[in-house]
Amino acid sequence: MLNSSMQNYVVDGGPTKFMLTLLSVPSCCEDCPMQNRQPGSGARSDKTFRDGINPLARAGRGGEARQEALMNAIRAAHADFGTMQQYDSAEDCLRIVASSGFPDRALDLFRIVRRDTNSTCAATLKKRMRTVVGNIGASYLFVGTSELAALQEVGVAAAHSAPIIVDNGRPWGVLTVHFRQPWEDAEYDPTPMERVAVRFAECFKDGTPEQTPPDCDAGRIAHTPISTRTGPITRSSAAPIPFAGSMLREHRHVCAFFCSATDEYNALMPFICDGLGCGQRAFHVLPERHVDDHVTRPRSAGIDVDAAQRSGQLEIALPQDTYLRTGRFNKEDMLTLIQRVLEDGAALGFPLTRMIAHPETALDSWKSRNDWAEYEMRLNTVLSNFDDPVICTFDVNLLNAALAIDILRTHPVVVMGGALVENSFFTKPEDFLREVTDRTSASQPYRG
C-alpha cells in the first residue's frame, strides 16, 4: 500500500496501462488562500513571512545567515523546530550547520546523516526533491527504525525536508522543519518554507559546498542574471524561474502531467501569479468550457484579471484559435504561431511571456502520433531562440501509453507528481526525428 504522500499517475492505453508512481508535491502561490492552513504551532501573517525573507539577504556570511534562513523557514512553515544541513561531498553525508529547538542528544544522533539513514533529510538528499511526512509514526520511511524512536523521544511528529540546490545544479544541503503534531498531507502547503530554501540558494555566487551566502539585496535575488555555467538545467542569459518546487533554467519547454484540475492548479497557480505579479505576459490555451474556472483562480489569489486582459498582459486563447485554426492540427502552422506569440510579447514591451497550453485539446485532430511527436521535437529548436517558458499541460486521462512516452521523449524537463525534474527520457532531436521518419506503419504488438 502506498504512503499517503505518493500518488499514482495512470495513463490508460486501452489494454495497456502506463503507470508512473511519483511523489505528490502540491504547491501554492504566496498569496493564495490555501496558505491559511496552519498545521504547526507558529503563527504569522503573509506580510510577516515576506518581510522575514529580507533579513536573510542582509545577514552576511557564515553561521548567522544559515541560522537566520532556518528561523525564517520555521516561521514560514508554522513549524516548531528544525535543522539546516550542509552536504559534505568528500564523505557523501549531511552535517548540521544550524539548528533550533533540538536537545543535544538529538543533535548528536543526527549530526552526520548518510544516505542510508531513515530520515526525510536523507531521502531528500538521495532524490533531490522535497520529502514531506505528515505522521512519522505511520510512514514507511520510519516505521520499525531506531530513528523513529529517537525523533518521537524529542517530540517530532511530522517533518518536511527541502533540497538547497545551487546554480550549478549541485546540492548545497538540506533544510528541514519539524512539527510536534501530525497532520494530513492535504492540510499542509510546503511552498512557503521552500521559498526560503530557494532564496538562500540564489544568494550563492557558485555551487561549491564551501561557499557561504554573500551580502546581497533581497529584491535582487530572484531577478539578477546568473553567470555562465555548465549543467543540465542552467541558462546563461536569463534568471531562473521558480516552478513546481524547482527552477526553470536552460530548458524551458516543459511537459506537465496531471490527473486532476486540483493537481494542475496546485502546480500552475504559483507560476501564473508570479509571472503576472512581476509584469510578465501570460498566454494560455485551453477549451472554452474551462475558461471561467481558469480566470477565477488567479482572481481569488488577488490578481486583477480584468485589468491584465485589457492591457494584453493576460491572453486566453481557444484551441480553435491556435492548434485548430486551420481546421485541423498543422504542425508547420502551430510552430509559426508559437514563435509569433513570443515575439509579440516582446514587441508589446513585456520582459517575458509565460505560455501554458493544453495540447491534448486537439487530440482528435492529430493526423498521427508521429505528426505530433515531430511537432513537439521541432518546437525545441524554435524555443532555443527564446527565454520564454512554454508549459505543455496534459490531462493524463486523455492519453494512451505510446503517446505519453513520445511526449516524455520530446520535452527536456517534466512535471510529474507536481514536481519539476530533469527528464532522463529526453531524446536528442536528430535521433528522435530519424526514428519517427522510420515509423512506416501503425504500431502493432510484437508478441501478439
C-alpha positions as CSV (number, residue, x, y, z in Angstrom):
1,M,0.0,0.0,0.0
2,L,1.4,3.4,-1.0
3,N,2.2,6.0,1.6
4,S,-0.3,8.9,1.6
5,S,2.3,11.2,0.1
6,M,2.6,9.1,-3.0
7,Q,0.3,9.4,-6.0
8,N,-0.4,7.0,-8.9
9,Y,-0.3,8.5,-12.4
10,V,-2.1,6.2,-14.7
11,V,-2.3,6.6,-18.5
12,D,-4.8,4.2,-19.8
13,G,-3.8,2.9,-23.3
14,G,-6.7,0.5,-23.9
15,P,-5.3,-2.9,-22.8
16,T,-2.1,-1.1,-21.7
17,K,-1.6,1.0,-18.6
18,F,1.3,3.3,-18.3
19,M,1.9,3.7,-14.5
20,L,4.0,6.4,-13.0
21,T,4.3,6.4,-9.3
22,L,5.7,9.7,-8.1
23,L,6.0,11.9,-5.1
24,S,3.0,14.2,-4.8
25,V,4.2,17.7,-4.1
26,P,1.4,20.2,-4.2
27,S,2.4,23.9,-4.2
28,C,0.7,27.2,-3.9
29,C,1.3,30.8,-4.7
30,E,2.4,33.1,-1.9
31,D,-0.9,35.0,-1.8
32,C,-3.2,32.0,-2.4
33,P,-5.8,31.4,0.3
34,M,-4.5,27.8,0.7
35,Q,-1.6,29.3,2.7
36,N,-4.0,29.9,5.6
37,R,-3.7,26.3,6.5
38,Q,-1.5,26.1,9.6
39,P,-0.5,22.6,10.7
40,G,2.3,23.8,13.0
41,S,2.0,25.9,16.2
42,G,3.7,29.0,14.8
43,A,1.5,31.9,13.5
44,R,2.4,34.7,11.2
45,S,0.7,36.8,8.6
46,D,1.7,36.7,4.9
47,K,3.3,40.1,5.3
48,T,5.4,38.8,8.2
49,F,6.6,35.9,6.1
50,R,7.6,38.1,3.1
51,D,9.4,40.6,5.4
52,G,11.0,37.7,7.2
53,I,12.9,36.7,4.0
54,N,14.6,40.0,3.6
55,P,17.0,39.7,6.6
56,L,18.4,36.5,5.1
57,A,19.9,38.5,2.3
58,R,21.4,41.1,4.7
59,A,22.6,38.7,7.3
60,G,26.1,38.5,6.0
61,R,28.3,35.4,5.7
62,G,28.6,32.1,7.5
63,G,26.6,30.9,10.5
64,E,24.5,34.0,11.0
65,A,23.0,33.7,7.5
66,R,22.3,30.0,7.9
67,Q,20.7,30.4,11.3
68,E,18.5,33.2,10.0
69,A,17.4,31.2,7.0
70,L,16.5,28.3,9.3
71,M,14.4,30.5,11.5
72,N,12.6,32.0,8.5
73,A,11.8,28.5,7.3
74,I,10.4,27.5,10.7
75,R,8.2,30.6,10.8
76,A,7.1,30.2,7.1
77,A,6.0,26.6,7.7
78,H,4.4,27.3,11.2
79,A,6.8,24.6,12.4
80,D,8.2,24.0,15.9
81,F,11.9,23.4,15.3
82,G,14.3,22.5,12.5
83,T,17.8,22.0,11.1
84,M,20.0,23.1,8.2
85,Q,22.5,20.6,6.9
86,Q,25.4,21.1,4.5
87,Y,26.4,18.4,2.1
88,D,30.0,17.1,2.6
89,S,30.9,15.7,-0.9
90,A,34.1,14.1,0.4
91,E,32.3,12.0,2.9
92,D,29.0,11.9,1.0
93,C,26.9,12.9,4.0
94,L,25.0,15.8,5.5
95,R,26.3,17.7,8.5
96,I,24.2,20.0,10.7
97,V,25.3,23.7,10.4
98,A,22.3,25.3,12.0
99,S,19.6,24.1,14.4
100,S,16.7,25.4,16.5
101,G,14.7,23.6,19.2
102,F,16.5,20.3,19.4
103,P,18.2,19.0,22.5
104,D,21.8,18.0,22.3
105,R,21.1,14.2,22.4
106,A,19.1,14.6,19.2
107,L,21.7,16.7,17.5
108,D,24.4,14.1,18.4
109,L,22.3,11.4,16.8
110,F,21.7,13.3,13.5
111,R,24.8,15.4,13.5
112,I,26.0,13.4,10.5
113,V,23.4,11.9,8.2
114,R,24.3,9.4,5.5
115,R,22.2,8.3,2.5
116,D,21.0,5.1,4.2
117,T,19.7,6.9,7.3
118,N,16.0,6.7,7.8
119,S,15.1,10.4,7.7
120,T,13.4,12.9,5.5
121,C,16.7,14.8,5.0
122,A,18.5,11.6,3.7
123,A,15.6,10.9,1.4
124,T,15.7,14.5,0.1
125,L,19.5,14.2,-0.5
126,K,19.0,11.0,-2.5
127,K,16.2,12.1,-4.7
128,R,16.9,15.8,-4.7
129,M,13.2,16.6,-4.1
130,R,11.2,17.6,-1.2
131,T,10.2,14.9,1.3
132,V,7.0,15.6,3.3
133,V,5.9,13.2,6.1
134,G,2.7,14.3,8.0
135,N,2.9,11.5,10.5
136,I,6.3,9.8,11.1
137,G,4.7,7.1,13.2
138,A,2.8,5.9,10.1
139,S,5.3,6.5,7.4
140,Y,7.1,3.6,5.6
141,L,10.3,5.8,5.9
142,F,10.3,5.4,9.7
143,V,8.2,2.5,10.9
144,G,10.4,-0.1,12.7
145,T,13.5,2.0,12.7
146,S,15.7,3.4,15.5
147,E,15.4,6.8,14.0
148,L,11.6,6.8,14.7
149,A,12.1,6.2,18.4
150,A,14.8,8.9,18.7
151,L,12.6,11.5,16.9
152,Q,9.5,10.7,18.9
153,E,11.5,10.9,22.1
154,V,12.2,14.6,21.4
155,G,8.6,15.3,20.3
156,V,8.9,15.2,16.5
157,A,5.6,14.0,14.9
158,A,5.9,15.3,11.3
159,A,8.7,16.7,9.1
160,H,9.4,18.4,5.8
161,S,12.8,18.5,4.1
162,A,13.7,20.6,1.0
163,P,16.9,20.5,-1.0
164,I,19.1,23.5,-1.3
165,I,20.2,23.4,-5.0
166,V,22.7,26.0,-6.1
167,D,23.4,27.5,-9.5
168,N,25.5,24.7,-11.0
169,G,22.7,22.1,-10.2
170,R,24.5,20.5,-7.3
171,P,23.1,20.1,-3.8
172,W,24.5,22.5,-1.2
173,G,22.5,20.9,1.6
174,V,19.0,20.3,3.0
175,L,16.6,22.4,5.0
176,T,14.3,20.6,7.4
177,V,11.4,21.8,9.6
178,H,9.7,19.6,12.3
179,F,6.3,19.6,13.9
180,R,5.1,18.5,17.3
181,Q,1.7,17.5,15.9
182,P,0.9,15.2,13.0
183,W,-1.3,16.3,10.1
184,E,-2.8,15.1,6.9
185,D,-0.9,15.9,3.7
186,A,-3.8,18.0,2.4
187,E,-3.6,20.3,5.4
188,Y,0.0,21.4,4.7
189,D,1.4,23.7,2.0
190,P,5.1,23.2,1.5
191,T,5.7,26.2,-0.7
192,P,6.4,29.0,1.9
193,M,9.3,27.0,3.5
194,E,10.7,26.1,0.1
195,R,10.7,29.7,-1.0
196,V,13.2,30.3,1.8
197,A,15.4,27.5,0.6
198,V,15.3,28.9,-3.0
199,R,16.1,32.4,-1.8
200,F,19.0,31.0,0.3
201,A,20.4,29.0,-2.7
202,E,20.0,32.0,-5.0
203,C,22.4,34.0,-2.8
204,F,25.4,31.8,-3.8
205,K,27.9,33.0,-6.2
206,D,28.9,29.5,-7.2
207,G,27.9,26.0,-6.2
208,T,30.9,24.8,-4.1
209,P,29.8,23.3,-0.8
210,E,32.3,25.6,1.0
211,Q,30.7,28.8,-0.4
212,T,28.6,30.9,2.0
213,P,25.9,33.3,1.0
214,P,27.3,36.8,0.2
215,D,25.7,40.0,1.2
216,C,23.1,40.8,-1.5
217,D,19.9,42.8,-2.0
218,A,16.8,40.7,-1.2
219,G,14.9,42.3,-4.0
220,R,17.6,41.3,-6.5
221,I,17.9,37.6,-5.5
222,A,15.3,36.2,-7.9
223,H,16.0,38.6,-10.8
224,T,19.7,39.1,-11.2
225,P,21.0,37.4,-14.4
226,I,23.2,34.4,-13.4
227,S,26.7,33.8,-14.7
228,T,27.6,31.4,-17.5
229,R,28.0,27.9,-16.1
230,T,27.5,24.3,-17.1
231,G,24.9,21.8,-16.1
232,P,21.8,20.0,-17.3
233,I,19.3,22.7,-16.4
234,T,21.2,26.0,-16.4
235,R,20.9,29.1,-18.6
236,S,23.5,31.8,-19.1
237,S,21.3,34.7,-20.3
238,A,18.2,34.7,-18.2
239,A,17.3,34.5,-14.5
240,P,15.9,31.2,-13.3
241,I,12.2,30.9,-12.8
242,P,10.6,29.1,-9.8
243,F,8.2,26.4,-11.0
244,A,6.7,23.3,-9.4
245,G,9.2,23.1,-6.5
246,S,12.3,23.7,-8.5
247,M,13.8,26.2,-11.0
248,L,13.5,26.6,-14.8
249,R,16.9,27.4,-16.1
250,E,18.3,26.5,-19.6
251,H,15.5,24.2,-20.7
252,R,12.1,25.8,-20.7
253,H,10.0,23.5,-22.8
254,V,8.1,21.5,-20.2
255,C,5.6,18.7,-20.4
256,A,3.4,18.7,-17.3
257,F,1.2,15.6,-16.5
258,F,-1.7,15.9,-14.2
259,C,-4.5,13.6,-13.0
260,S,-7.0,16.3,-11.9
261,A,-7.6,20.1,-12.1
262,T,-6.6,20.3,-8.4
263,D,-3.2,18.8,-9.1
264,E,-2.8,21.0,-12.2
265,Y,-3.6,24.3,-10.4
266,N,-1.6,23.4,-7.3
267,A,1.5,23.4,-9.6
268,L,0.5,26.2,-12.1
269,M,-1.0,28.9,-9.8
270,P,2.3,30.0,-8.2
271,F,3.8,30.1,-11.7
272,I,0.9,32.2,-13.1
273,C,0.7,34.5,-10.1
274,D,4.5,35.1,-10.0
275,G,4.6,36.0,-13.7
276,L,1.7,38.4,-13.6
277,G,2.9,39.9,-10.4
278,C,6.3,40.8,-11.8
279,G,4.9,42.3,-15.0
280,Q,5.4,39.4,-17.4
281,R,2.9,38.4,-20.1
282,A,0.7,35.2,-19.8
283,F,-0.6,33.4,-22.9
284,H,-2.8,30.5,-22.1
285,V,-4.6,28.0,-24.4
286,L,-7.5,25.9,-23.1
287,P,-11.0,24.9,-24.0
288,E,-13.8,27.4,-23.7
289,R,-15.7,25.4,-21.1
290,H,-12.8,25.8,-18.7
291,V,-12.1,29.5,-19.2
292,D,-14.4,30.8,-16.4
293,D,-12.8,28.5,-13.8
294,H,-9.3,29.3,-15.1
295,V,-9.7,33.1,-14.6
296,T,-11.4,32.7,-11.3
297,R,-8.4,31.1,-9.7
298,P,-5.8,33.9,-10.1
299,R,-8.6,36.4,-9.3
300,S,-9.1,34.7,-6.0
301,A,-5.4,35.0,-5.3
302,G,-5.6,38.8,-5.7
303,I,-4.7,39.2,-9.4
304,D,-6.7,41.9,-11.2
305,V,-7.6,39.6,-14.1
306,D,-9.8,42.1,-15.9
307,A,-7.1,44.7,-16.0
308,A,-4.5,42.2,-17.1
309,Q,-6.7,41.1,-20.0
310,R,-7.5,44.7,-21.0
311,S,-3.8,45.6,-21.1
312,G,-2.8,42.5,-23.1
313,Q,-0.8,41.1,-20.2
314,L,-3.1,38.1,-19.9
315,E,-4.4,36.5,-23.1
316,I,-6.5,33.4,-23.2
317,A,-6.9,31.6,-26.5
318,L,-9.0,28.7,-27.5
319,P,-7.9,25.6,-29.4
320,Q,-9.7,26.8,-32.5
321,D,-7.6,29.9,-32.4
322,T,-4.3,28.0,-32.1
323,Y,-4.0,24.3,-32.6
324,L,-7.0,24.0,-34.8
325,R,-7.1,27.4,-36.5
326,T,-6.7,25.9,-40.0
327,G,-9.5,23.4,-39.2
328,R,-7.1,20.6,-38.3
329,F,-3.8,20.4,-36.4
330,N,-1.0,21.6,-38.7
331,K,2.5,21.4,-37.2
332,E,4.0,24.0,-39.5
333,D,1.3,26.5,-38.7
334,M,1.5,25.9,-35.0
335,L,5.3,26.3,-34.9
336,T,4.9,29.6,-36.7
337,L,2.1,30.7,-34.3
338,I,4.1,30.0,-31.1
339,Q,7.1,32.0,-32.5
340,R,4.8,34.9,-33.3
341,V,3.2,34.8,-29.8
342,L,6.5,35.0,-28.1
343,E,7.8,37.8,-30.5
344,D,4.5,39.7,-29.9
345,G,5.1,39.7,-26.2
346,A,8.5,41.4,-26.6
347,A,7.0,43.8,-29.1
348,L,4.3,44.8,-26.6
349,G,7.1,45.6,-24.1
350,F,6.8,42.6,-21.8
351,P,10.1,41.2,-20.5
352,L,8.9,37.6,-20.8
353,T,5.9,35.6,-22.0
354,R,4.9,32.6,-19.9
355,M,2.9,30.2,-22.2
356,I,0.7,27.5,-20.8
357,A,-1.2,25.3,-23.3
358,H,-3.4,22.2,-23.3
359,P,-2.3,20.4,-26.5
360,E,-4.5,17.3,-25.8
361,T,-7.5,19.5,-26.6
362,A,-6.6,18.9,-30.2
363,L,-6.0,15.2,-29.7
364,D,-8.8,14.0,-32.1
365,S,-7.3,16.2,-34.8
366,W,-3.8,14.9,-34.7
367,K,-3.1,13.2,-38.0
368,S,-1.0,10.7,-36.2
369,R,1.1,10.2,-33.1
370,N,4.2,10.7,-35.3
371,D,3.0,14.0,-36.6
372,W,2.5,15.3,-33.1
373,A,5.9,13.9,-31.9
374,E,7.7,15.6,-34.7
375,Y,6.0,18.9,-33.9
376,E,7.0,18.7,-30.2
377,M,10.6,17.9,-31.0
378,R,10.9,20.7,-33.6
379,L,9.4,23.1,-31.1
380,N,12.6,22.6,-29.0
381,T,14.6,24.2,-31.9
382,V,12.2,27.2,-32.1
383,L,12.3,27.8,-28.3
384,S,16.1,27.7,-28.2
385,N,15.9,31.3,-29.5
386,F,13.7,32.5,-26.6
387,D,13.9,32.7,-22.9
388,D,10.2,32.4,-22.6
389,P,8.9,29.2,-20.8
390,V,6.3,27.1,-22.6
391,I,4.4,24.6,-20.5
392,C,2.6,21.8,-22.4
393,T,0.0,20.7,-19.9
394,F,-1.6,17.2,-20.3
395,D,-4.6,15.5,-18.7
396,V,-3.2,12.0,-18.4
397,N,-6.7,10.6,-18.5
398,L,-6.8,11.5,-22.2
399,L,-3.5,9.9,-23.2
400,N,-2.6,6.4,-24.2
401,A,0.7,4.8,-23.2
402,A,2.5,5.2,-26.6
403,L,1.6,8.9,-26.8
404,A,2.6,9.6,-23.2
405,I,6.1,8.0,-23.9
406,D,6.6,10.1,-27.0
407,I,5.6,13.3,-25.1
408,L,8.2,12.4,-22.4
409,R,10.9,11.9,-25.0
410,T,10.3,15.3,-26.7
411,H,10.5,17.5,-23.6
412,P,13.8,18.1,-21.7
413,V,12.1,18.8,-18.4
414,V,8.9,17.3,-17.0
415,V,6.4,17.9,-14.2
416,M,5.2,14.7,-12.5
417,G,3.5,14.4,-9.2
418,G,3.6,18.2,-9.0
419,A,7.5,18.3,-9.1
420,L,9.7,19.7,-11.9
421,V,12.5,17.3,-12.7
422,E,15.1,16.9,-15.4
423,N,13.7,14.4,-17.9
424,S,16.1,11.4,-18.4
425,F,13.8,10.2,-21.2
426,F,14.5,13.2,-23.4
427,T,16.0,12.1,-26.8
428,K,18.3,14.2,-29.0
429,P,16.1,15.8,-31.6
430,E,18.0,14.4,-34.6
431,D,17.8,10.9,-33.2
432,F,14.2,11.1,-32.4
433,L,13.2,12.6,-35.8
434,R,15.1,9.9,-37.6
435,E,13.1,7.3,-35.5
436,V,9.8,9.0,-36.3
437,T,10.7,9.0,-40.0
438,D,11.3,5.3,-39.9
439,R,7.9,4.5,-38.5
440,T,6.2,3.4,-41.6
441,S,3.1,1.8,-40.2
442,A,0.9,1.8,-37.1
443,S,2.4,0.2,-34.0
444,Q,1.5,-3.5,-33.6
445,P,2.0,-5.8,-30.6
446,Y,5.2,-7.8,-31.4
447,R,4.2,-10.6,-29.0
448,G,0.6,-10.9,-30.2
